[in-house]
Structure formats: structure tokens, C-alpha cells
Amino acid sequence: MSTVAGAAVVVGADGSTCSLSAIRAAASEAVERGRPLRIVHAFIWPALGVAVGPAVNGPSDMGMRTTAEHILTEAVIEAEKAAPGVHATAALVDGAPAPVLLGESRNAVLLVIGDRGLGGFGSLMLGSVALHTTAHAACPVLVVRGQERATGPVVVGIDGSPGSELAVSFAVEEAARRKTGLTAVHAWDSFDARGQKDALPLVYEPGALEGEEHRLLSEALAGWGQQYPEVAILQELVRGRPAAILIERSQNAQLLVIGSRGRGGFTGLMLGSVTQTVLHHAGCPVAVVRAS
């Protein structure tokens, strides 16, 4: 996560409906964080060898680059309308969407993208750019999908991994900014990452396994209540599949926060498993926080 002074909230723009939703969300995040907003359009056509300037005998304003610049102008207007007071700038960056966004993430506090896109972000859909950026970005990634709500808690998935620890930090701060509560969910069952039954110890105390999971949840949240007394923190220990539980909790949340990889109760929490499932099916925007 970037700590560079003046680091911006970055959002991708392509003129699609999903992109406009992402721009509005990014503008609000920038204002709440006291950060500038950088709106980026990935201009892929030069890399494909396509002529992007005006036609030889045509009007000078019909080139693809002019169209891209128009998309950015409209994006800035949308951002300023959604969050008055936001300091928004726009950049037209030559290159394919994923490399452009990953490059931008190195100097960002947050990268915001829609779950699907058009135009300059033509491949912006789950399984391509969105999944690639959540897997490799140098800062947290907010994927704007599902229902955007002004009410409901911030929900965070906990499993005790380094990524989970970073997710908790991000989620508590986000709950404080949004002036809402935090629901910390630790889902566990006796299945491993391959869907096979784990072998339980031949001898174990009744309730000992659940007690260990409860300890993991409590330790993950230790100290946050004192640091953010204004945030009501609800601990929720649930036996079941992590992805299914998180998707269910997202139906009434305003934000779901997860790490990019996990262990323990979230053994499969990596892109392509739990994270991918959540990104496809969550009922609210999802923030993915990746451990370095």
C-alpha cells in the first residue's frame, strides 16, 4: 500500500456504465480520504498498430485519441458531480488495460475499477483485467459491483493470514470513514482446499476445534476496538464454506473486504478460488487487499 505523500485514488475510465459507477465511487473515496483523484484511460490502439490520428482527408476531431480524450473529460465531470470538492485530474496512457492499471497502482492508495468494461477497457471483466489487477496491484483494489448501498456494515473476511491482517486494517479504517459498523467473519469447516474431508485428530476435546477458531478471530481483532472506539465491531464465527458465507453477508453490506490469499479457515482464499468466487457473485462492492 502506497504511503507516498499526495498519492492518489486511481480509477479506470472507458465510458461504460460500469466505469461511470467506478468513477463515482472513486471520487467519494478520494474526498473521504483527503486524496486527489486520478482518472486514467488505457489507450490500447497504438500498441495494436492502429492509426489513431485524424483521417488524411477527414476532419481533425474524428481521431480515436480525440474520442478517448472526450471520455476522460466526461469522467472528470461525473466525478465532480458525484463528489463536490474532489480534486480530479485525467490521464490518457498508451498501453493495454492491465499493465496500465498495475503501473498506476504503484503510486496509488487505492485502485478502483468496474467489474466489466467497454472501449479502452474492452476486456475489463472478471477473469481478465479485474482478476489480474486484484492479484498483482501494489495497492488495495476496489471492484465496484453488486448493489451500492449507503447503509449496512463493512464486512471483512478473517483467517489469520498476512493478507487477512491487512484486510482488517483496511476494513476498520473504511468503517470509520463511512461512520458504520464492522462485521468480522471467520468461516471454517472440516474441508480442505480440494474439497476433501480433513482428517481430524483421533483424540481431541469436544469444542476444542471451535475454541481455536474463536481464538483466531479474537486475536485478529485485538486492539482495533481501542484504536477505533467509534466503530462497533461484531465478531461472527460461522461453520461453512468461506465463499458462500461471505457472499451471503455481502447482500446487506455496503462493502466486503477480503485478502487476496488465505490459510486456515480460508484455505482457498486466493484468486481463482474464494476471491474469484466472491468477485463474481458478491452483492456489494469488494475491496481486495493483497499482502506484499
ZAMARZA-539889 format. One record per residue (C-alpha): residue number from 1; residue in one letter; x, y, z negated. Coordinates in nm, 3 decimals, always signed. Each point is the difference from the previous one (the first is absolute). Example, Ala and Ser with C-alpha at 12.3 -4.5 7.8 and 13.67 -1.06 7.14 Angstrom:
2
{site 1 "a" {+1.230 -0.450 -0.780}}
{site 2 "s" {+0.137 +0.344 +0.066}}
END
This chain:
292
{site 1 "m" {+0.000 +0.000 +0.000}}
{site 2 "s" {+0.143 +0.332 +0.105}}
{site 3 "t" {+0.093 +0.246 -0.272}}
{site 4 "v" {+0.137 +0.259 +0.242}}
{site 5 "a" {-0.112 +0.350 -0.095}}
{site 6 "g" {-0.264 +0.117 +0.242}}
{site 7 "a" {-0.062 -0.351 +0.136}}
{site 8 "a" {-0.333 -0.008 +0.177}}
{site 9 "v" {-0.306 -0.216 +0.026}}
{site 10 "v" {+0.022 -0.135 +0.357}}
{site 11 "v" {-0.297 -0.109 +0.211}}
{site 12 "g" {-0.023 -0.142 +0.351}}
{site 13 "a" {-0.233 +0.172 +0.248}}
{site 14 "d" {-0.139 -0.137 +0.326}}
{site 15 "g" {-0.341 +0.165 +0.037}}
{site 16 "s" {-0.198 -0.311 -0.096}}
{site 17 "t" {-0.276 -0.007 -0.261}}
{site 18 "c" {+0.219 -0.208 -0.231}}
{site 19 "s" {+0.285 +0.246 +0.043}}
{site 20 "l" {-0.222 +0.294 -0.095}}
{site 21 "s" {-0.106 -0.184 -0.316}}
{site 22 "a" {+0.366 -0.056 -0.083}}
{site 23 "i" {+0.079 +0.368 +0.058}}
{site 24 "r" {-0.275 +0.110 -0.239}}
{site 25 "a" {+0.120 -0.243 -0.266}}
{site 26 "a" {+0.363 +0.106 +0.049}}
{site 27 "a" {-0.090 +0.368 -0.028}}
{site 28 "s" {-0.174 -0.062 -0.333}}
{site 29 "e" {+0.296 -0.205 -0.126}}
{site 30 "a" {+0.242 +0.278 +0.099}}
{site 31 "v" {-0.197 +0.267 -0.186}}
{site 32 "e" {-0.041 -0.219 -0.309}}
{site 33 "r" {+0.373 -0.075 -0.004}}
{site 34 "g" {+0.105 +0.358 +0.077}}
{site 35 "r" {+0.183 -0.122 +0.310}}
{site 36 "p" {+0.005 +0.117 +0.363}}
{site 37 "l" {-0.181 -0.209 +0.262}}
{site 38 "r" {+0.187 -0.116 +0.312}}
{site 39 "i" {-0.222 -0.121 +0.284}}
{site 40 "v" {+0.180 -0.216 +0.256}}
{site 41 "h" {-0.099 -0.121 +0.345}}
{site 42 "a" {+0.213 -0.283 +0.140}}
{site 43 "f" {+0.048 +0.080 +0.368}}
{site 44 "i" {+0.073 -0.339 +0.152}}
{site 45 "w" {-0.028 +0.077 +0.373}}
{site 46 "p" {+0.359 +0.121 +0.063}}
{site 47 "a" {+0.130 -0.326 -0.147}}
{site 48 "l" {-0.212 -0.188 +0.254}}
{site 49 "g" {+0.145 +0.196 +0.291}}
{site 50 "v" {-0.325 +0.184 +0.070}}
{site 51 "a" {+0.018 +0.353 +0.141}}
{site 52 "v" {-0.166 +0.223 -0.259}}
{site 53 "g" {+0.041 +0.347 +0.145}}
{site 54 "p" {-0.239 +0.184 +0.231}}
{site 55 "a" {-0.067 -0.138 +0.346}}
{site 56 "v" {+0.224 +0.145 +0.270}}
{site 57 "n" {-0.287 +0.183 +0.166}}
{site 58 "g" {-0.239 +0.000 -0.295}}
{site 59 "p" {-0.080 +0.246 -0.279}}
{site 60 "s" {+0.262 +0.030 -0.272}}
{site 61 "d" {-0.236 -0.084 -0.285}}
{site 62 "m" {-0.095 -0.352 +0.113}}
{site 63 "g" {+0.307 -0.187 -0.121}}
{site 64 "m" {-0.015 -0.274 -0.262}}
{site 65 "r" {+0.222 +0.201 -0.233}}
{site 66 "t" {-0.250 +0.285 +0.006}}
{site 67 "t" {-0.275 -0.244 -0.091}}
{site 68 "a" {+0.210 -0.128 -0.290}}
{site 69 "e" {+0.062 +0.354 -0.121}}
{site 70 "h" {-0.375 +0.063 +0.011}}
{site 71 "i" {-0.055 -0.306 -0.221}}
{site 72 "l" {+0.242 +0.145 -0.255}}
{site 73 "t" {-0.165 +0.342 +0.009}}
{site 74 "e" {-0.339 -0.156 -0.068}}
{site 75 "a" {+0.153 -0.211 -0.278}}
{site 76 "v" {+0.134 +0.308 -0.178}}
{site 77 "i" {-0.341 +0.165 +0.024}}
{site 78 "e" {-0.164 -0.313 -0.145}}
{site 79 "a" {+0.251 -0.012 -0.286}}
{site 80 "e" {-0.049 +0.366 -0.092}}
{site 81 "k" {-0.377 -0.044 +0.013}}
{site 82 "a" {+0.012 -0.310 -0.225}}
{site 83 "a" {+0.239 +0.148 -0.257}}
{site 84 "p" {+0.010 +0.382 -0.002}}
{site 85 "g" {+0.341 +0.121 -0.110}}
{site 86 "v" {+0.191 -0.295 +0.145}}
{site 87 "h" {+0.332 +0.092 +0.160}}
{site 88 "a" {-0.017 -0.205 +0.321}}
{site 89 "t" {+0.255 -0.023 +0.278}}
{site 90 "a" {-0.008 -0.214 +0.315}}
{site 91 "a" {+0.270 -0.192 +0.184}}
{site 92 "l" {+0.002 -0.173 +0.339}}
{site 93 "v" {+0.258 -0.279 -0.029}}
{site 94 "d" {+0.107 -0.209 +0.299}}
{site 95 "g" {-0.012 -0.372 -0.067}}
{site 96 "a" {-0.221 -0.298 -0.078}}
{site 97 "p" {-0.238 +0.033 -0.297}}
{site 98 "a" {+0.160 -0.242 -0.247}}
{site 99 "p" {+0.361 +0.126 +0.031}}
{site 100 "v" {-0.117 +0.363 -0.009}}
{site 101 "l" {-0.206 -0.054 -0.316}}
{site 102 "l" {+0.274 -0.200 -0.171}}
{site 103 "g" {+0.250 +0.274 +0.079}}
{site 104 "e" {-0.235 +0.261 -0.145}}
{site 105 "s" {-0.049 -0.207 -0.316}}
{site 106 "r" {+0.364 +0.049 -0.101}}
{site 107 "n" {-0.069 +0.361 -0.095}}
{site 108 "a" {-0.358 -0.036 -0.117}}
{site 109 "v" {-0.169 -0.049 -0.336}}
{site 110 "l" {-0.294 -0.172 +0.168}}
{site 111 "l" {-0.079 -0.127 +0.350}}
{site 112 "v" {-0.368 +0.001 +0.097}}
{site 113 "i" {-0.141 -0.193 +0.295}}
{site 114 "g" {-0.338 -0.113 +0.128}}
{site 115 "d" {-0.060 -0.372 +0.026}}
{site 116 "r" {-0.055 +0.024 +0.377}}
{site 117 "g" {+0.091 +0.257 +0.262}}
{site 118 "l" {-0.009 +0.117 +0.360}}
{site 119 "g" {+0.216 +0.205 +0.236}}
{site 120 "g" {+0.353 +0.049 -0.131}}
{site 121 "f" {-0.071 -0.257 -0.271}}
{site 122 "g" {-0.172 -0.241 +0.238}}
{site 123 "s" {+0.124 -0.308 -0.189}}
{site 124 "l" {-0.089 +0.136 -0.343}}
{site 125 "m" {-0.202 -0.292 -0.128}}
{site 126 "l" {+0.047 -0.251 -0.278}}
{site 127 "g" {+0.253 -0.253 +0.114}}
{site 128 "s" {+0.212 +0.255 +0.185}}
{site 129 "v" {+0.098 +0.354 -0.097}}
{site 130 "a" {-0.194 +0.015 -0.327}}
{site 131 "l" {+0.145 -0.329 -0.122}}
{site 132 "h" {+0.348 +0.085 +0.126}}
{site 133 "t" {+0.008 +0.332 -0.183}}
{site 134 "t" {-0.138 -0.141 -0.325}}
{site 135 "a" {+0.272 -0.266 +0.014}}
{site 136 "h" {+0.295 +0.228 +0.074}}
{site 137 "a" {-0.077 +0.363 -0.089}}
{site 138 "a" {+0.238 +0.178 -0.237}}
{site 139 "c" {-0.294 +0.152 -0.193}}
{site 140 "p" {-0.347 -0.113 -0.108}}
{site 141 "v" {-0.247 -0.040 +0.287}}
{site 142 "l" {-0.367 +0.097 -0.029}}
{site 143 "v" {-0.215 -0.187 +0.252}}
{site 144 "v" {-0.332 +0.181 +0.039}}
{site 145 "r" {-0.269 -0.261 +0.052}}
{site 146 "g" {-0.331 -0.112 -0.148}}
{site 147 "q" {-0.222 +0.245 -0.184}}
{site 148 "e" {+0.156 +0.324 -0.123}}
{site 149 "r" {-0.150 +0.083 -0.341}}
{site 150 "a" {+0.029 +0.297 -0.234}}
{site 151 "t" {-0.104 -0.218 -0.295}}
{site 152 "g" {+0.114 -0.333 -0.138}}
{site 153 "p" {+0.330 -0.107 -0.154}}
{site 154 "v" {+0.345 -0.048 +0.145}}
{site 155 "v" {+0.061 -0.377 +0.002}}
{site 156 "v" {+0.349 -0.148 -0.018}}
{site 157 "g" {+0.107 -0.361 +0.043}}
{site 158 "i" {+0.254 -0.120 -0.258}}
{site 159 "d" {+0.223 -0.307 +0.005}}
{site 160 "g" {+0.317 +0.102 -0.185}}
{site 161 "s" {+0.218 +0.032 +0.312}}
{site 162 "p" {+0.216 +0.308 +0.074}}
{site 163 "g" {-0.248 +0.103 +0.269}}
{site 164 "s" {-0.281 -0.031 -0.250}}
{site 165 "e" {+0.182 +0.225 -0.246}}
{site 166 "l" {+0.035 +0.270 +0.265}}
{site 167 "a" {-0.366 -0.046 +0.093}}
{site 168 "v" {-0.104 +0.063 -0.361}}
{site 169 "s" {+0.204 +0.322 -0.013}}
{site 170 "f" {-0.155 +0.120 +0.326}}
{site 171 "a" {-0.352 -0.099 -0.107}}
{site 172 "v" {+0.013 +0.171 -0.341}}
{site 173 "e" {+0.125 +0.324 +0.153}}
{site 174 "e" {-0.267 -0.020 +0.269}}
{site 175 "a" {-0.274 -0.059 -0.258}}
{site 176 "a" {+0.120 +0.304 -0.194}}
{site 177 "r" {-0.007 +0.217 +0.312}}
{site 178 "r" {-0.347 -0.123 +0.090}}
{site 179 "k" {-0.123 +0.041 -0.358}}
{site 180 "t" {-0.134 -0.354 -0.013}}
{site 181 "g" {+0.065 -0.327 -0.181}}
{site 182 "l" {+0.240 -0.280 +0.086}}
{site 183 "t" {-0.102 -0.365 +0.022}}
{site 184 "a" {+0.303 -0.229 -0.022}}
{site 185 "v" {-0.078 -0.345 +0.138}}
{site 186 "h" {+0.208 -0.313 -0.046}}
{site 187 "a" {-0.148 -0.297 +0.185}}
{site 188 "w" {+0.143 -0.345 -0.060}}
{site 189 "d" {-0.085 -0.360 +0.076}}
{site 190 "s" {+0.173 -0.337 +0.015}}
{site 191 "f" {+0.067 +0.006 +0.374}}
{site 192 "d" {+0.335 +0.079 +0.154}}
{site 193 "a" {+0.071 +0.212 +0.308}}
{site 194 "r" {-0.070 -0.297 +0.231}}
{site 195 "g" {-0.344 -0.058 -0.151}}
{site 196 "q" {+0.114 -0.315 -0.181}}
{site 197 "k" {-0.075 -0.075 -0.362}}
{site 198 "d" {+0.292 +0.092 -0.222}}
{site 199 "a" {+0.106 -0.269 -0.243}}
{site 200 "l" {-0.088 +0.116 -0.351}}
{site 201 "p" {+0.225 -0.108 -0.288}}
{site 202 "l" {-0.085 -0.345 -0.132}}
{site 203 "v" {-0.019 +0.146 -0.349}}
{site 204 "y" {-0.118 +0.356 -0.064}}
{site 205 "e" {-0.205 +0.184 -0.256}}
{site 206 "p" {-0.363 +0.068 +0.099}}
{site 207 "g" {-0.025 +0.363 +0.106}}
{site 208 "a" {+0.380 +0.042 +0.011}}
{site 209 "l" {+0.007 +0.055 +0.376}}
{site 210 "e" {-0.271 +0.265 -0.016}}
{site 211 "g" {+0.179 +0.161 -0.294}}
{site 212 "e" {+0.318 +0.026 +0.206}}
{site 213 "e" {-0.190 +0.166 +0.285}}
{site 214 "h" {-0.157 +0.246 -0.245}}
{site 215 "r" {+0.346 +0.084 -0.138}}
{site 216 "l" {+0.125 +0.068 +0.354}}
{site 217 "l" {-0.287 +0.240 +0.060}}
{site 218 "s" {+0.047 +0.182 -0.330}}
{site 219 "e" {+0.375 +0.038 +0.049}}
{site 220 "a" {-0.050 +0.142 +0.350}}
{site 221 "l" {-0.215 +0.277 -0.146}}
{site 222 "a" {+0.203 +0.068 -0.316}}
{site 223 "g" {+0.066 +0.370 -0.053}}
{site 224 "w" {-0.217 +0.131 +0.282}}
{site 225 "g" {-0.290 +0.080 -0.231}}
{site 226 "q" {+0.224 +0.222 -0.211}}
{site 227 "q" {+0.152 +0.168 +0.303}}
{site 228 "y" {-0.340 +0.066 +0.160}}
{site 229 "p" {-0.251 +0.021 -0.288}}
{site 230 "e" {-0.255 +0.162 +0.231}}
{site 231 "v" {-0.023 -0.320 +0.208}}
{site 232 "a" {-0.229 -0.271 -0.137}}
{site 233 "i" {+0.175 -0.331 +0.077}}
{site 234 "l" {-0.208 -0.318 +0.023}}
{site 235 "q" {+0.184 -0.333 -0.005}}
{site 236 "e" {-0.165 -0.279 +0.193}}
{site 237 "l" {+0.130 -0.357 -0.009}}
{site 238 "v" {-0.182 -0.215 +0.257}}
{site 239 "r" {+0.047 -0.361 +0.100}}
{site 240 "g" {-0.033 -0.027 +0.375}}
{site 241 "r" {+0.167 +0.071 +0.333}}
{site 242 "p" {+0.178 +0.338 -0.012}}
{site 243 "a" {-0.105 +0.119 +0.346}}
{site 244 "a" {-0.366 -0.086 -0.055}}
{site 245 "i" {-0.005 +0.166 -0.342}}
{site 246 "l" {+0.168 +0.319 +0.125}}
{site 247 "i" {-0.231 +0.025 +0.300}}
{site 248 "e" {-0.299 -0.040 -0.231}}
{site 249 "r" {+0.124 +0.273 -0.235}}
{site 250 "s" {+0.068 +0.231 +0.297}}
{site 251 "q" {-0.372 +0.016 +0.081}}
{site 252 "n" {-0.056 +0.252 -0.281}}
{site 253 "a" {+0.346 +0.161 -0.014}}
{site 254 "q" {+0.126 +0.322 +0.155}}
{site 255 "l" {+0.349 -0.144 +0.044}}
{site 256 "l" {+0.162 -0.344 -0.018}}
{site 257 "v" {+0.374 -0.013 -0.074}}
{site 258 "i" {+0.215 -0.310 +0.056}}
{site 259 "g" {+0.367 -0.087 +0.028}}
{site 260 "s" {+0.130 -0.133 +0.329}}
{site 261 "r" {+0.128 -0.324 -0.151}}
{site 262 "g" {-0.082 -0.190 -0.315}}
{site 263 "r" {+0.060 -0.297 -0.223}}
{site 264 "g" {-0.174 -0.180 -0.284}}
{site 265 "g" {-0.377 +0.041 +0.021}}
{site 266 "f" {+0.051 +0.182 +0.333}}
{site 267 "t" {+0.248 -0.252 +0.141}}
{site 268 "g" {-0.118 +0.064 +0.357}}
{site 269 "l" {+0.005 +0.379 -0.028}}
{site 270 "m" {+0.200 +0.076 +0.314}}
{site 271 "l" {-0.091 +0.130 +0.341}}
{site 272 "g" {-0.162 -0.284 +0.187}}
{site 273 "s" {-0.177 -0.137 -0.309}}
{site 274 "v" {-0.168 +0.193 -0.282}}
{site 275 "t" {+0.099 +0.346 +0.119}}
{site 276 "q" {-0.104 -0.076 +0.357}}
{site 277 "t" {-0.334 -0.142 -0.115}}
{site 278 "v" {-0.067 +0.303 -0.217}}
{site 279 "l" {+0.092 +0.241 +0.280}}
{site 280 "h" {-0.244 -0.176 +0.232}}
{site 281 "h" {-0.293 -0.020 -0.242}}
{site 282 "a" {+0.027 +0.258 -0.282}}
{site 283 "g" {-0.305 +0.219 -0.050}}
{site 284 "c" {+0.204 +0.315 -0.071}}
{site 285 "p" {+0.334 +0.158 +0.096}}
{site 286 "v" {+0.303 -0.208 -0.096}}
{site 287 "a" {+0.340 +0.125 -0.120}}
{site 288 "v" {+0.289 -0.243 +0.047}}
{site 289 "v" {+0.305 +0.070 -0.215}}
{site 290 "r" {+0.315 -0.178 +0.115}}
{site 291 "a" {+0.293 -0.075 -0.227}}
{site 292 "s" {+0.335 +0.108 +0.147}}
END
